[in-house]
Amino acid sequence: MEIIDGDKTRCSRCEDVISLAEAVVLERQNNKAMEKPLCGTCFENVGVPKGYEVERDVTYLER
């Protein structure tokens, strides 16, 4: 997951730049290196696919 300006990331679905405080990250259960940040709207549309876990607070990644 790419961090932009120390506290933002890009939604992997719609490509909008969002703050880490607003981002939801989907992680593969068997491959934690596979992370997909989503904005709230895209997360509502996608939900949690089988084989993924949700991480709702990723503010610890802020630089």
Secondary structure, 3 states (H helix, E strand, C coil): CCCECCCEEECCCCCCEEECCCCEEEEECCEEEEEEEECHHHHHHHCCCCCEEEECCCHHHCC
